[in-house]
């Protein structure tokens, strides 16, 4: 492996002090609300829009209003700008993946600190985090609060002082492909909950890639 290739290898027996999650993809089924917000209400339109949304947000860098990026990504794929308002109305209907609540309870029972780094506004981030459960997380950092969208390193770094740990003491649970490389570049070990089979991006290799949260975290649950 060349020095320029990010790695997620660990020393035998390594255990994190904190586990930090992508929120909208690793813990929540946000795909369904994107689908429901389109004119047809189907994955055929929702998936194309969501894919472009991920490209736009992960290419943004410094924070601009989240709602603007949602609308831009819709227009880019030929959807009416009104779908952005639909999404904000549907946001309250977002649900966690079936195993998420139990996995978080088990992790907390083992003494891990739990956190979230998410690409959205503070208001929407708090609503989404509440769908996973009340008082589950020790820290939540949105793009609005850090001033950066992932995969900018600053977006991830904002969680370190909030949790009182260093990058080397954190396991990051990615939901999207860009998070795998972004979190690795920020110095964290990464597992990838790739629920919907997203294509790999970049050179970083996660410790584990799985279609369920339990499988992604099997070495730590």
N, C-alpha and C positions, 0 to 999 in steps of 0.2 A: 504494500500500500504506500503510495507516495505521500510525502508530508502535507501536500495540499488537499488531500482527501479527508474530509471530516470523519471521525470514527466515534462509535458509541460503545467501544469495548470497555469492560469493567474489570477491576481486580476481583479475584474470588471472594465471595462473601460480602461484597459491597452492598450497603443499604443506605437509602436516602434518609434525610431527616424530614424532608417535605416532598409532597407530590403535587405538582401543579398541572392543571388541565386547560386545554382548549375547551371552551364552553359550548359553542354553537354547533360543533360537529362531533367532538369526542364524547360529550355528555348528553347532548340534546338532539332530538330528531328535528332539526330546523329545515331539512329538505321538504318535509310535508307542508309546512306553512308557505314556503316559496312556491310549491306547486299550486296550493290552494289560492294564492294571490294572483295567478295569471288569468287571462280571459277564459281559457279552456278549463282551468282548474286541474291540469294534468301534468305528469312528469315530463311529457314531451316538450312543453314550454318551460316548466319550472327548472328542469335540470340544465337546459341551455343558459337560462338566465343566471342560475346559481353558479355555474362554471365561470361565466363572465364576471360575476360579482367577486368571486375569489381572485380572479386575475387582477381586477381593478383595485381591490383593497390591498392585496399583497404587493402591488406595484406602486402604491401611493407614497409610503414613507411618512412624512409629517402629517399630523391629524388635520383633516378638514371635516365638516359635518358629515356624519355617517349617512344620514338620509340622502345627501347629495350623491354619494357613491352608489347607493342602492338605485337611485333614479337613473344615473348615468349608465350603469350596467344594463338596466332594462332597455333603455333607448338603443344601446349598442347592438342588442340582439333583435331589434325591431318590435319590442313590446311598448305599449302606451305608457307614458309616465305615470298614469294613474295607478299602475300596479304597485308603485312604491308606497302609496297611501294604503293600498290594500294590505301590504305586508305589515305595516305598522299596526293596522287593526287586528291582523291575524296573530301578531306577536304573542298575545296573551294565551293563545291556544297551543303554544309550543310545549312539547312533552319530552321528558327524559327517555333515553333508551331503557328498555325494561329492567336491565340489570344494574343501572347506574346507582339507584338509591342504596341497594344492598352493598354494592362494592364500596361506596363512600363510607357507609357505616362501619364496615369491616376494617377499612384503612384507618379510620379515626380511632377505633377500638385498639388498634395496634400502636397508637401514639404518634402517627405521622401528622405533621402539619399539612393542611390542605389549602390550595390556592387556585385562582383562575387568572389567566391572561387572555383577554378576548378583544376581538376587533369590532367594537361597536361603541355607542355612546354610553355615558354613565347611567342614564335613565334606563335604556333598554337592557344594559348589562345586569342591572339589579333585578329587573323583572325576570330575565332569563335565569339568573342564578337562583332566584326564589322558586322556580319550577322544579329544581333539583331537590330543594328542601330548605327549611329555615335554619339559620345558624350552622350550616354545614361547613362553610369556608372560613379560614382564619384571615384571608385577604383576597380581595377581588380588585384587579386592575384592568380598566378598560383602555381602549386607544385614546379616548378623550382625556383620561386622567394622566396617562403617561406622555401624551403629546405625539405618539407615534403608532402607526399600524404595524403589526407583524408583517413580514419577518424582520423589520428593523431591530437591531440588537437592543436599542433603548426600550422597546416595548416589553421585552422579556426582563431586562435588568430592573425595571421598576418594581417587580415583585420581590426582589431579594431583600431590601431593607424592610418591606412590609411584613415579611415572614421571619426576618432575623436570621437568615441563612445565606451561605455562599452558593454560587452556581454549582460547584462540585458536590453540594449536599442535596441537590434537587433532582428528582425524576420528573421529566415533562411528558405528559400524555398528549400526543398530537392527534388532531382529527383530520387535518388536511395535509397534503403533500408538502406545502411550503413550510409548515410548522416543523417538519422533521429536520430540515436543514437550518431553519432560523433558530430553533432552540439549541441545536447542536453547536452552531456558531456562537451562541451566547454562553456556551460552556456547560450546558446541562446534558445529562444522559436522557435518552428519548426512547419511548415506546410509541407505536403508532396503532391507534384504534381506527383502522381503515374500513369502516362499516360498509360503505357502498362501492368499494373496489376502485378508488381513485388511482390514477396513474402516478407513478413515482416521478419526482422532480429533483434535480440536483444530484450530488454525489453522496450525501450523508446517508448512512445506513442505520436504521433503528436497532435497538437491542432485540426488539420483537415487533412483528407486524401481525395483526389478527383482525378478524371480522367482528369480534365481540370484545367488550371492555374487560370481561373476566379473563379471557385468553390473553389479551394484551398485558394484563397486570398479574399474570399467574405466578410470577416469581416473587411477588410482593404482597399478595393477598393471603 
